């Protein structure tokens, strides 16, 4: 896995998504419940930015139609979304948040 720096940990506010682009992939970084998660920023239902949604109970809600996605697995918790969104491994090194969006073959 190749990790790239996505943000400084100090830039991430609790329960406030931050959109970044890593190697052409839109990613939403979320600091919540003592962890940092990286989830694809595009809702699988409506092609809108998840970073504009709200975070609660380790999930992120799409602001347009209300589907929520688990930050750990990317799985939707209810309609209208039926497909999960990708989640990415995160490492913290000092104040750096590192994310891997590459797939190993």
Gaussian input, Z-matrix of N, CA and C with variables (Angstrom, degrees):
# hf/3-21g

backbone

0 1
 N
 C     1     B1
 C     2     B2     1     A1
 N     3     B3     2     A2     1     D1
 C     4     B4     3     A3     2     D2
 C     5     B5     4     A4     3     D3
 N     6     B6     5     A5     4     D4
 C     7     B7     6     A6     5     D5
 C     8     B8     7     A7     6     D6
 N     9     B9     8     A8     7     D7
 C    10    B10     9     A9     8     D8
 C    11    B11    10    A10     9     D9
 N    12    B12    11    A11    10    D10
 C    13    B13    12    A12    11    D11
 C    14    B14    13    A13    12    D12
 N    15    B15    14    A14    13    D13
 C    16    B16    15    A15    14    D14
 C    17    B17    16    A16    15    D15
 N    18    B18    17    A17    16    D16
 C    19    B19    18    A18    17    D17
 C    20    B20    19    A19    18    D18
 N    21    B21    20    A20    19    D19
 C    22    B22    21    A21    20    D20
 C    23    B23    22    A22    21    D21
 N    24    B24    23    A23    22    D22
 C    25    B25    24    A24    23    D23
 C    26    B26    25    A25    24    D24
 N    27    B27    26    A26    25    D25
 C    28    B28    27    A27    26    D26
 C    29    B29    28    A28    27    D27
 N    30    B30    29    A29    28    D28
 C    31    B31    30    A30    29    D29
 C    32    B32    31    A31    30    D30
 N    33    B33    32    A32    31    D31
 C    34    B34    33    A33    32    D32
 C    35    B35    34    A34    33    D33
 N    36    B36    35    A35    34    D34
 C    37    B37    36    A36    35    D35
 C    38    B38    37    A37    36    D36
 N    39    B39    38    A38    37    D37
 C    40    B40    39    A39    38    D38
 C    41    B41    40    A40    39    D39
 N    42    B42    41    A41    40    D40
 C    43    B43    42    A42    41    D41
 C    44    B44    43    A43    42    D42
 N    45    B45    44    A44    43    D43
 C    46    B46    45    A45    44    D44
 C    47    B47    46    A46    45    D45
 N    48    B48    47    A47    46    D46
 C    49    B49    48    A48    47    D47
 C    50    B50    49    A49    48    D48
 N    51    B51    50    A50    49    D49
 C    52    B52    51    A51    50    D50
 C    53    B53    52    A52    51    D51
 N    54    B54    53    A53    52    D52
 C    55    B55    54    A54    53    D53
 C    56    B56    55    A55    54    D54
 N    57    B57    56    A56    55    D55
 C    58    B58    57    A57    56    D56
 C    59    B59    58    A58    57    D57
 N    60    B60    59    A59    58    D58
 C    61    B61    60    A60    59    D59
 C    62    B62    61    A61    60    D60
 N    63    B63    62    A62    61    D61
 C    64    B64    63    A63    62    D62
 C    65    B65    64    A64    63    D63
 N    66    B66    65    A65    64    D64
 C    67    B67    66    A66    65    D65
 C    68    B68    67    A67    66    D66
 N    69    B69    68    A68    67    D67
 C    70    B70    69    A69    68    D68
 C    71    B71    70    A70    69    D69
 N    72    B72    71    A71    70    D70
 C    73    B73    72    A72    71    D71
 C    74    B74    73    A73    72    D72
 N    75    B75    74    A74    73    D73
 C    76    B76    75    A75    74    D74
 C    77    B77    76    A76    75    D75
 N    78    B78    77    A77    76    D76
 C    79    B79    78    A78    77    D77
 C    80    B80    79    A79    78    D78
 N    81    B81    80    A80    79    D79
 C    82    B82    81    A81    80    D80
 C    83    B83    82    A82    81    D81
 N    84    B84    83    A83    82    D82
 C    85    B85    84    A84    83    D83
 C    86    B86    85    A85    84    D84
 N    87    B87    86    A86    85    D85
 C    88    B88    87    A87    86    D86
 C    89    B89    88    A88    87    D87
 N    90    B90    89    A89    88    D88
 C    91    B91    90    A90    89    D89
 C    92    B92    91    A91    90    D90
 N    93    B93    92    A92    91    D91
 C    94    B94    93    A93    92    D92
 C    95    B95    94    A94    93    D93
 N    96    B96    95    A95    94    D94
 C    97    B97    96    A96    95    D95
 C    98    B98    97    A97    96    D96
 N    99    B99    98    A98    97    D97
 C   100   B100    99    A99    98    D98
 C   101   B101   100   A100    99    D99
 N   102   B102   101   A101   100   D100
 C   103   B103   102   A102   101   D101
 C   104   B104   103   A103   102   D102
 N   105   B105   104   A104   103   D103
 C   106   B106   105   A105   104   D104
 C   107   B107   106   A106   105   D105
 N   108   B108   107   A107   106   D106
 C   109   B109   108   A108   107   D107
 C   110   B110   109   A109   108   D108
 N   111   B111   110   A110   109   D109
 C   112   B112   111   A111   110   D110
 C   113   B113   112   A112   111   D111
 N   114   B114   113   A113   112   D112
 C   115   B115   114   A114   113   D113
 C   116   B116   115   A115   114   D114
 N   117   B117   116   A116   115   D115
 C   118   B118   117   A117   116   D116
 C   119   B119   118   A118   117   D117
 N   120   B120   119   A119   118   D118
 C   121   B121   120   A120   119   D119
 C   122   B122   121   A121   120   D120
 N   123   B123   122   A122   121   D121
 C   124   B124   123   A123   122   D122
 C   125   B125   124   A124   123   D123
 N   126   B126   125   A125   124   D124
 C   127   B127   126   A126   125   D125
 C   128   B128   127   A127   126   D126
 N   129   B129   128   A128   127   D127
 C   130   B130   129   A129   128   D128
 C   131   B131   130   A130   129   D129
 N   132   B132   131   A131   130   D130
 C   133   B133   132   A132   131   D131
 C   134   B134   133   A133   132   D132
 N   135   B135   134   A134   133   D133
 C   136   B136   135   A135   134   D134
 C   137   B137   136   A136   135   D135
 N   138   B138   137   A137   136   D136
 C   139   B139   138   A138   137   D137
 C   140   B140   139   A139   138   D138
 N   141   B141   140   A140   139   D139
 C   142   B142   141   A141   140   D140
 C   143   B143   142   A142   141   D141
 N   144   B144   143   A143   142   D142
 C   145   B145   144   A144   143   D143
 C   146   B146   145   A145   144   D144
 N   147   B147   146   A146   145   D145
 C   148   B148   147   A147   146   D146
 C   149   B149   148   A148   147   D147
 N   150   B150   149   A149   148   D148
 C   151   B151   150   A150   149   D149
 C   152   B152   151   A151   150   D150
 N   153   B153   152   A152   151   D151
 C   154   B154   153   A153   152   D152
 C   155   B155   154   A154   153   D153
 N   156   B156   155   A155   154   D154
 C   157   B157   156   A156   155   D155
 C   158   B158   157   A157   156   D156
 N   159   B159   158   A158   157   D157
 C   160   B160   159   A159   158   D158
 C   161   B161   160   A160   159   D159
 N   162   B162   161   A161   160   D160
 C   163   B163   162   A162   161   D161
 C   164   B164   163   A163   162   D162
 N   165   B165   164   A164   163   D163
 C   166   B166   165   A165   164   D164
 C   167   B167   166   A166   165   D165
 N   168   B168   167   A167   166   D166
 C   169   B169   168   A168   167   D167
 C   170   B170   169   A169   168   D168
 N   171   B171   170   A170   169   D169
 C   172   B172   171   A171   170   D170
 C   173   B173   172   A172   171   D171
 N   174   B174   173   A173   172   D172
 C   175   B175   174   A174   173   D173
 C   176   B176   175   A175   174   D174
 N   177   B177   176   A176   175   D175
 C   178   B178   177   A177   176   D176
 C   179   B179   178   A178   177   D177
 N   180   B180   179   A179   178   D178
 C   181   B181   180   A180   179   D179
 C   182   B182   181   A181   180   D180
 N   183   B183   182   A182   181   D181
 C   184   B184   183   A183   182   D182
 C   185   B185   184   A184   183   D183
 N   186   B186   185   A185   184   D184
 C   187   B187   186   A186   185   D185
 C   188   B188   187   A187   186   D186
 N   189   B189   188   A188   187   D187
 C   190   B190   189   A189   188   D188
 C   191   B191   190   A190   189   D189
 N   192   B192   191   A191   190   D190
 C   193   B193   192   A192   191   D191
 C   194   B194   193   A193   192   D192
 N   195   B195   194   A194   193   D193
 C   196   B196   195   A195   194   D194
 C   197   B197   196   A196   195   D195
 N   198   B198   197   A197   196   D196
 C   199   B199   198   A198   197   D197
 C   200   B200   199   A199   198   D198
 N   201   B201   200   A200   199   D199
 C   202   B202   201   A201   200   D200
 C   203   B203   202   A202   201   D201
 N   204   B204   203   A203   202   D202
 C   205   B205   204   A204   203   D203
 C   206   B206   205   A205   204   D204
 N   207   B207   206   A206   205   D205
 C   208   B208   207   A207   206   D206
 C   209   B209   208   A208   207   D207
 N   210   B210   209   A209   208   D208
 C   211   B211   210   A210   209   D209
 C   212   B212   211   A211   210   D210
 N   213   B213   212   A212   211   D211
 C   214   B214   213   A213   212   D212
 C   215   B215   214   A214   213   D213
 N   216   B216   215   A215   214   D214
 C   217   B217   216   A216   215   D215
 C   218   B218   217   A217   216   D216
 N   219   B219   218   A218   217   D217
 C   220   B220   219   A219   218   D218
 C   221   B221   220   A220   219   D219
 N   222   B222   221   A221   220   D220
 C   223   B223   222   A222   221   D221
 C   224   B224   223   A223   222   D222
 N   225   B225   224   A224   223   D223
 C   226   B226   225   A225   224   D224
 C   227   B227   226   A226   225   D225
 N   228   B228   227   A227   226   D226
 C   229   B229   228   A228   227   D227
 C   230   B230   229   A229   228   D228
 N   231   B231   230   A230   229   D229
 C   232   B232   231   A231   230   D230
 C   233   B233   232   A232   231   D231
 N   234   B234   233   A233   232   D232
 C   235   B235   234   A234   233   D233
 C   236   B236   235   A235   234   D234
 N   237   B237   236   A236   235   D235
 C   238   B238   237   A237   236   D236
 C   239   B239   238   A238   237   D237
 N   240   B240   239   A239   238   D238
 C   241   B241   240   A240   239   D239
 C   242   B242   241   A241   240   D240
 N   243   B243   242   A242   241   D241
 C   244   B244   243   A243   242   D242
 C   245   B245   244   A244   243   D243
 N   246   B246   245   A245   244   D244
 C   247   B247   246   A246   245   D245
 C   248   B248   247   A247   246   D246
 N   249   B249   248   A248   247   D247
 C   250   B250   249   A249   248   D248
 C   251   B251   250   A250   249   D249
 N   252   B252   251   A251   250   D250
 C   253   B253   252   A252   251   D251
 C   254   B254   253   A253   252   D252
 N   255   B255   254   A254   253   D253
 C   256   B256   255   A255   254   D254
 C   257   B257   256   A256   255   D255
 N   258   B258   257   A257   256   D256
 C   259   B259   258   A258   257   D257
 C   260   B260   259   A259   258   D258
 N   261   B261   260   A260   259   D259
 C   262   B262   261   A261   260   D260
 C   263   B263   262   A262   261   D261
 N   264   B264   263   A263   262   D262
 C   265   B265   264   A264   263   D263
 C   266   B266   265   A265   264   D264
 N   267   B267   266   A266   265   D265
 C   268   B268   267   A267   266   D266
 C   269   B269   268   A268   267   D267
 N   270   B270   269   A269   268   D268
 C   271   B271   270   A270   269   D269
 C   272   B272   271   A271   270   D270
 N   273   B273   272   A272   271   D271
 C   274   B274   273   A273   272   D272
 C   275   B275   274   A274   273   D273
 N   276   B276   275   A275   274   D274
 C   277   B277   276   A276   275   D275
 C   278   B278   277   A277   276   D276
 N   279   B279   278   A278   277   D277
 C   280   B280   279   A279   278   D278
 C   281   B281   280   A280   279   D279
 N   282   B282   281   A281   280   D280
 C   283   B283   282   A282   281   D281
 C   284   B284   283   A283   282   D282
 N   285   B285   284   A284   283   D283
 C   286   B286   285   A285   284   D284
 C   287   B287   286   A286   285   D285
 N   288   B288   287   A287   286   D286
 C   289   B289   288   A288   287   D287
 C   290   B290   289   A289   288   D288
 N   291   B291   290   A290   289   D289
 C   292   B292   291   A291   290   D290
 C   293   B293   292   A292   291   D291
 N   294   B294   293   A293   292   D292
 C   295   B295   294   A294   293   D293
 C   296   B296   295   A295   294   D294
 N   297   B297   296   A296   295   D295
 C   298   B298   297   A297   296   D296
 C   299   B299   298   A298   297   D297
 N   300   B300   299   A299   298   D298
 C   301   B301   300   A300   299   D299
 C   302   B302   301   A301   300   D300
 N   303   B303   302   A302   301   D301
 C   304   B304   303   A303   302   D302
 C   305   B305   304   A304   303   D303
 N   306   B306   305   A305   304   D304
 C   307   B307   306   A306   305   D305
 C   308   B308   307   A307   306   D306
 N   309   B309   308   A308   307   D307
 C   310   B310   309   A309   308   D308
 C   311   B311   310   A310   309   D309
 N   312   B312   311   A311   310   D310
 C   313   B313   312   A312   311   D311
 C   314   B314   313   A313   312   D312

   B1=1.4580
   B2=1.5198
   B3=1.2966
   B4=1.4560
   B5=1.5207
   B6=1.3109
   B7=1.4658
   B8=1.5193
   B9=1.3258
   B10=1.4590
   B11=1.5296
   B12=1.3317
   B13=1.4662
   B14=1.5186
   B15=1.3296
   B16=1.4642
   B17=1.5229
   B18=1.3254
   B19=1.4665
   B20=1.5195
   B21=1.3188
   B22=1.4615
   B23=1.5274
   B24=1.2971
   B25=1.4606
   B26=1.5255
   B27=1.3203
   B28=1.4640
   B29=1.5324
   B30=1.3391
   B31=1.4698
   B32=1.5237
   B33=1.3232
   B34=1.4617
   B35=1.5225
   B36=1.3148
   B37=1.4584
   B38=1.5260
   B39=1.3056
   B40=1.4615
   B41=1.5279
   B42=1.3274
   B43=1.4729
   B44=1.5270
   B45=1.3385
   B46=1.4647
   B47=1.5305
   B48=1.3351
   B49=1.4656
   B50=1.5262
   B51=1.3335
   B52=1.4681
   B53=1.5244
   B54=1.3305
   B55=1.4581
   B56=1.5259
   B57=1.3408
   B58=1.4544
   B59=1.5238
   B60=1.3264
   B61=1.4561
   B62=1.5146
   B63=1.3439
   B64=1.4594
   B65=1.5207
   B66=1.3073
   B67=1.4709
   B68=1.5205
   B69=1.3349
   B70=1.4567
   B71=1.5182
   B72=1.3327
   B73=1.4670
   B74=1.5219
   B75=1.3433
   B76=1.4625
   B77=1.5337
   B78=1.3283
   B79=1.4614
   B80=1.5214
   B81=1.3237
   B82=1.4536
   B83=1.5244
   B84=1.3320
   B85=1.4654
   B86=1.5148
   B87=1.3259
   B88=1.4595
   B89=1.5279
   B90=1.3276
   B91=1.4671
   B92=1.5216
   B93=1.3364
   B94=1.4588
   B95=1.5227
   B96=1.2992
   B97=1.4602
   B98=1.5297
   B99=1.3475
   B100=1.4505
   B101=1.5160
   B102=1.3301
   B103=1.4586
   B104=1.5181
   B105=1.3298
   B106=1.4615
   B107=1.5169
   B108=1.3187
   B109=1.4556
   B110=1.5193
   B111=1.3290
   B112=1.4628
   B113=1.5189
   B114=1.3249
   B115=1.4563
   B116=1.5228
   B117=1.3136
   B118=1.4564
   B119=1.5205
   B120=1.3153
   B121=1.4625
   B122=1.5258
   B123=1.3230
   B124=1.4649
   B125=1.5258
   B126=1.3275
   B127=1.4656
   B128=1.5273
   B129=1.3237
   B130=1.4666
   B131=1.5316
   B132=1.3011
   B133=1.4719
   B134=1.5180
   B135=1.3362
   B136=1.4627
   B137=1.5279
   B138=1.3401
   B139=1.4612
   B140=1.5331
   B141=1.3322
   B142=1.4598
   B143=1.5338
   B144=1.3261
   B145=1.4568
   B146=1.5272
   B147=1.3312
   B148=1.4708
   B149=1.5319
   B150=1.3295
   B151=1.4635
   B152=1.5192
   B153=1.3121
   B154=1.4603
   B155=1.5305
   B156=1.3356
   B157=1.4583
   B158=1.5179
   B159=1.3185
   B160=1.4629
   B161=1.5191
   B162=1.3390
   B163=1.4601
   B164=1.5180
   B165=1.3313
   B166=1.4616
   B167=1.5193
   B168=1.3322
   B169=1.4711
   B170=1.5176
   B171=1.3324
   B172=1.4624
   B173=1.5335
   B174=1.3315
   B175=1.4562
   B176=1.5242
   B177=1.3329
   B178=1.4560
   B179=1.5211
   B180=1.3211
   B181=1.4587
   B182=1.5250
   B183=1.3170
   B184=1.4564
   B185=1.5222
   B186=1.3218
   B187=1.4659
   B188=1.5290
   B189=1.3286
   B190=1.4588
   B191=1.5273
   B192=1.3384
   B193=1.4645
   B194=1.5239
   B195=1.3185
   B196=1.4640
   B197=1.5143
   B198=1.3206
   B199=1.4623
   B200=1.5262
   B201=1.3310
   B202=1.4539
   B203=1.5209
   B204=1.3348
   B205=1.4534
   B206=1.5188
   B207=1.3415
   B208=1.4571
   B209=1.5258
   B210=1.3226
   B211=1.4590
   B212=1.5253
   B213=1.3331
   B214=1.4571
   B215=1.5255
   B216=1.3405
   B217=1.4713
   B218=1.5216
   B219=1.3338
   B220=1.4589
   B221=1.5075
   B222=1.3340
   B223=1.4684
   B224=1.5211
   B225=1.3495
   B226=1.4639
   B227=1.5292
   B228=1.3303
   B229=1.4651
   B230=1.5213
   B231=1.3150
   B232=1.4577
   B233=1.5145
   B234=1.3112
   B235=1.4578
   B236=1.5183
   B237=1.3162
   B238=1.4560
   B239=1.5263
   B240=1.3227
   B241=1.4683
   B242=1.5244
   B243=1.3288
   B244=1.4598
   B245=1.5206
   B246=1.3338
   B247=1.4597
   B248=1.5261
   B249=1.3378
   B250=1.4674
   B251=1.5257
   B252=1.3254
   B253=1.4615
   B254=1.5304
   B255=1.3283
   B256=1.4698
   B257=1.5289
   B258=1.3261
   B259=1.4599
   B260=1.5224
   B261=1.3260
   B262=1.4539
   B263=1.5296
   B264=1.3391
   B265=1.4682
   B266=1.5298
   B267=1.3389
   B268=1.4668
   B269=1.5233
   B270=1.3309
   B271=1.4661
   B272=1.5217
   B273=1.3201
   B274=1.4639
   B275=1.5262
   B276=1.3274
   B277=1.4638
   B278=1.5206
   B279=1.3264
   B280=1.4624
   B281=1.5217
   B282=1.3483
   B283=1.4699
   B284=1.5254
   B285=1.3338
   B286=1.4584
   B287=1.5233
   B288=1.3265
   B289=1.4643
   B290=1.5210
   B291=1.3284
   B292=1.4576
   B293=1.5217
   B294=1.3424
   B295=1.4647
   B296=1.5192
   B297=1.3159
   B298=1.4505
   B299=1.5278
   B300=1.3250
   B301=1.4701
   B302=1.5219
   B303=1.3336
   B304=1.4623
   B305=1.5198
   B306=1.3156
   B307=1.4632
   B308=1.5290
   B309=1.3168
   B310=1.4609
   B311=1.5260
   B312=1.3309
   B313=1.4666
   B314=1.5007
   A1=109.94
   A2=114.88
   A3=120.83
   A4=108.70
   A5=115.72
   A6=120.97
   A7=109.45
   A8=116.11
   A9=121.52
   A10=108.50
   A11=114.99
   A12=119.69
   A13=108.87
   A14=115.58
   A15=121.07
   A16=111.97
   A17=116.86
   A18=121.62
   A19=108.53
   A20=115.35
   A21=120.79
   A22=107.52
   A23=116.57
   A24=120.68
   A25=110.29
   A26=116.42
   A27=121.07
   A28=112.64
   A29=117.93
   A30=121.84
   A31=112.34
   A32=117.66
   A33=121.06
   A34=111.03
   A35=115.58
   A36=121.01
   A37=109.16
   A38=115.77
   A39=121.54
   A40=110.55
   A41=116.12
   A42=124.12
   A43=113.98
   A44=117.17
   A45=121.32
   A46=108.52
   A47=117.94
   A48=120.59
   A49=111.94
   A50=115.12
   A51=121.69
   A52=107.37
   A53=115.76
   A54=120.51
   A55=109.78
   A56=115.12
   A57=122.33
   A58=107.34
   A59=116.20
   A60=120.03
   A61=108.16
   A62=115.70
   A63=121.79
   A64=108.92
   A65=116.54
   A66=121.01
   A67=111.84
   A68=116.82
   A69=121.38
   A70=114.99
   A71=117.40
   A72=121.98
   A73=109.90
   A74=117.92
   A75=119.84
   A76=110.04
   A77=115.47
   A78=121.41
   A79=109.05
   A80=115.80
   A81=121.56
   A82=107.75
   A83=115.83
   A84=121.37
   A85=108.11
   A86=115.89
   A87=120.20
   A88=109.37
   A89=114.96
   A90=121.16
   A91=106.78
   A92=115.48
   A93=119.96
   A94=109.86
   A95=116.74
   A96=123.53
   A97=112.31
   A98=116.21
   A99=120.81
   A100=115.28
   A101=118.25
   A102=121.90
   A103=110.02
   A104=115.18
   A105=121.23
   A106=107.39
   A107=115.67
   A108=122.62
   A109=109.80
   A110=115.95
   A111=122.35
   A112=107.38
   A113=115.90
   A114=122.03
   A115=107.98
   A116=116.54
   A117=119.17
   A118=108.67
   A119=116.65
   A120=120.95
   A121=114.17
   A122=118.05
   A123=119.62
   A124=110.35
   A125=115.83
   A126=122.15
   A127=109.23
   A128=116.61
   A129=121.01
   A130=112.11
   A131=117.45
   A132=120.84
   A133=112.32
   A134=117.54
   A135=119.20
   A136=114.95
   A137=117.95
   A138=120.94
   A139=113.09
   A140=116.42
   A141=121.31
   A142=109.12
   A143=116.31
   A144=122.56
   A145=112.08
   A146=115.44
   A147=119.84
   A148=111.33
   A149=117.41
   A150=120.88
   A151=112.58
   A152=116.95
   A153=120.62
   A154=111.92
   A155=116.37
   A156=121.04
   A157=112.62
   A158=115.26
   A159=121.60
   A160=110.93
   A161=114.94
   A162=122.27
   A163=108.78
   A164=115.44
   A165=120.63
   A166=109.02
   A167=116.98
   A168=122.59
   A169=112.68
   A170=116.78
   A171=123.76
   A172=113.08
   A173=115.22
   A174=120.19
   A175=108.70
   A176=114.80
   A177=121.11
   A178=108.06
   A179=115.38
   A180=120.84
   A181=110.38
   A182=115.90
   A183=120.89
   A184=108.19
   A185=116.32
   A186=121.42
   A187=112.46
   A188=118.55
   A189=120.09
   A190=113.85
   A191=117.02
   A192=119.67
   A193=113.71
   A194=117.59
   A195=120.06
   A196=117.21
   A197=119.34
   A198=119.05
   A199=109.11
   A200=116.58
   A201=121.53
   A202=109.18
   A203=115.73
   A204=121.86
   A205=109.56
   A206=116.18
   A207=122.24
   A208=108.68
   A209=117.54
   A210=121.11
   A211=112.45
   A212=117.57
   A213=121.02
   A214=112.24
   A215=116.50
   A216=120.96
   A217=114.37
   A218=117.63
   A219=121.35
   A220=114.08
   A221=117.29
   A222=120.55
   A223=111.00
   A224=115.75
   A225=119.45
   A226=109.82
   A227=115.75
   A228=119.27
   A229=112.17
   A230=116.98
   A231=119.02
   A232=111.33
   A233=114.88
   A234=121.82
   A235=111.07
   A236=119.47
   A237=125.30
   A238=114.87
   A239=119.82
   A240=120.62
   A241=110.19
   A242=116.01
   A243=121.23
   A244=111.82
   A245=117.79
   A246=122.04
   A247=110.14
   A248=116.26
   A249=119.25
   A250=110.86
   A251=116.00
   A252=121.86
   A253=106.92
   A254=116.94
   A255=119.35
   A256=112.39
   A257=115.13
   A258=121.95
   A259=106.83
   A260=116.23
   A261=121.14
   A262=111.13
   A263=116.54
   A264=120.13
   A265=111.02
   A266=114.95
   A267=122.18
   A268=108.96
   A269=116.51
   A270=122.89
   A271=107.23
   A272=115.39
   A273=120.90
   A274=107.33
   A275=116.12
   A276=121.19
   A277=107.22
   A278=115.68
   A279=120.33
   A280=109.06
   A281=116.56
   A282=120.73
   A283=111.43
   A284=117.46
   A285=120.94
   A286=111.52
   A287=115.13
   A288=121.92
   A289=106.23
   A290=116.00
   A291=122.05
   A292=109.52
   A293=115.50
   A294=121.27
   A295=109.01
   A296=116.94
   A297=121.65
   A298=109.18
   A299=115.98
   A300=120.12
   A301=110.74
   A302=117.07
   A303=120.76
   A304=110.76
   A305=114.95
   A306=121.45
   A307=108.13
   A308=116.74
   A309=119.93
   A310=108.06
   A311=116.46
   A312=117.70
   A313=111.42
   D1=139.22
   D2=177.13
   D3=-107.14
   D4=119.81
   D5=179.49
   D6=-99.18
   D7=140.15
   D8=174.43
   D9=-124.67
   D10=152.09
   D11=178.94
   D12=-70.67
   D13=125.97
   D14=-178.55
   D15=-102.26
   D16=-34.11
   D17=-177.14
   D18=-174.06
   D19=171.81
   D20=170.28
   D21=-88.04
   D22=139.31
   D23=178.03
   D24=-56.07
   D25=-37.29
   D26=-178.62
   D27=-67.31
   D28=-16.46
   D29=177.57
   D30=-81.02
   D31=-17.10
   D32=-174.50
   D33=-91.09
   D34=119.52
   D35=176.69
   D36=-88.63
   D37=143.99
   D38=179.84
   D39=-55.49
   D40=130.08
   D41=175.99
   D42=59.66
   D43=23.65
   D44=177.45
   D45=-123.79
   D46=106.41
   D47=-178.15
   D48=-61.83
   D49=146.10
   D50=176.28
   D51=-126.55
   D52=123.43
   D53=179.60
   D54=-86.18
   D55=132.52
   D56=173.69
   D57=-136.08
   D58=161.67
   D59=174.20
   D60=-119.07
   D61=125.82
   D62=-177.54
   D63=-123.38
   D64=117.50
   D65=-179.07
   D66=50.53
   D67=40.39
   D68=178.57
   D69=81.99
   D70=1.65
   D71=-178.71
   D72=-104.49
   D73=123.70
   D74=176.10
   D75=-74.65
   D76=127.43
   D77=-175.36
   D78=-129.42
   D79=139.56
   D80=172.66
   D81=-104.73
   D82=120.75
   D83=175.68
   D84=-94.87
   D85=133.17
   D86=-178.49
   D87=-133.81
   D88=124.95
   D89=174.15
   D90=-102.37
   D91=115.47
   D92=-179.13
   D93=-155.81
   D94=148.76
   D95=176.11
   D96=51.09
   D97=37.03
   D98=176.07
   D99=78.87
   D100=7.57
   D101=179.70
   D102=-130.66
   D103=166.64
   D104=173.47
   D105=-119.06
   D106=132.15
   D107=-179.21
   D108=-119.43
   D109=151.43
   D110=174.89
   D111=-127.43
   D112=121.87
   D113=-178.09
   D114=-132.38
   D115=146.14
   D116=177.99
   D117=-55.85
   D118=136.71
   D119=-171.74
   D120=-81.95
   D121=-2.20
   D122=-175.78
   D123=-106.91
   D124=122.84
   D125=178.43
   D126=-61.02
   D127=135.14
   D128=-178.58
   D129=-73.42
   D130=-12.28
   D131=-178.89
   D132=-94.95
   D133=-45.70
   D134=-168.93
   D135=-125.65
   D136=7.46
   D137=176.18
   D138=56.54
   D139=42.78
   D140=176.01
   D141=-121.98
   D142=163.36
   D143=-175.88
   D144=-72.69
   D145=123.17
   D146=176.17
   D147=-72.55
   D148=-22.75
   D149=-179.15
   D150=-62.17
   D151=-17.81
   D152=178.91
   D153=-87.48
   D154=-2.11
   D155=-178.98
   D156=-92.12
   D157=-176.69
   D158=-178.12
   D159=-102.78
   D160=152.23
   D161=179.20
   D162=-109.75
   D163=131.04
   D164=177.16
   D165=-158.01
   D166=137.39
   D167=177.48
   D168=51.39
   D169=46.45
   D170=177.65
   D171=58.62
   D172=34.15
   D173=173.73
   D174=-139.25
   D175=160.05
   D176=178.33
   D177=-120.89
   D178=133.98
   D179=-175.67
   D180=-102.08
   D181=133.54
   D182=173.88
   D183=-72.45
   D184=126.53
   D185=-175.00
   D186=-68.70
   D187=-22.70
   D188=-173.08
   D189=-78.52
   D190=-50.63
   D191=-176.73
   D192=-122.83
   D193=-1.24
   D194=172.45
   D195=89.42
   D196=5.51
   D197=175.88
   D198=-68.10
   D199=140.49
   D200=176.76
   D201=-112.00
   D202=144.85
   D203=-179.94
   D204=-123.00
   D205=133.84
   D206=178.26
   D207=-66.67
   D208=127.28
   D209=-178.25
   D210=-68.94
   D211=-21.69
   D212=-179.86
   D213=-82.25
   D214=-37.96
   D215=-172.45
   D216=-116.05
   D217=-20.87
   D218=-175.55
   D219=82.57
   D220=-1.99
   D221=-177.65
   D222=-74.17
   D223=139.51
   D224=176.57
   D225=-74.97
   D226=146.57
   D227=-179.65
   D228=-96.58
   D229=-6.13
   D230=179.01
   D231=-177.31
   D232=171.28
   D233=-178.83
   D234=-66.46
   D235=157.59
   D236=10.51
   D237=-85.02
   D238=-12.65
   D239=179.60
   D240=-71.16
   D241=138.62
   D242=177.58
   D243=-123.42
   D244=-16.80
   D245=-178.91
   D246=-105.70
   D247=140.91
   D248=176.97
   D249=-71.32
   D250=163.27
   D251=171.30
   D252=-110.25
   D253=150.82
   D254=-178.46
   D255=-64.17
   D256=144.22
   D257=170.58
   D258=-116.72
   D259=155.98
   D260=-173.24
   D261=-127.88
   D262=146.12
   D263=177.64
   D264=-65.02
   D265=143.04
   D266=-179.26
   D267=-125.77
   D268=138.75
   D269=171.68
   D270=-127.88
   D271=144.40
   D272=175.08
   D273=-111.29
   D274=124.91
   D275=175.73
   D276=-127.58
   D277=106.09
   D278=-174.49
   D279=64.07
   D280=-120.23
   D281=177.87
   D282=-100.32
   D283=6.22
   D284=-178.31
   D285=-93.68
   D286=131.95
   D287=172.46
   D288=-98.66
   D289=116.66
   D290=-179.02
   D291=-109.00
   D292=136.00
   D293=-177.63
   D294=-130.22
   D295=143.23
   D296=174.46
   D297=-110.63
   D298=116.80
   D299=177.66
   D300=-106.93
   D301=1.80
   D302=-178.80
   D303=-88.75
   D304=146.01
   D305=176.66
   D306=-98.13
   D307=131.00
   D308=175.49
   D309=-78.81
   D310=139.25
   D311=178.08
   D312=-101.83

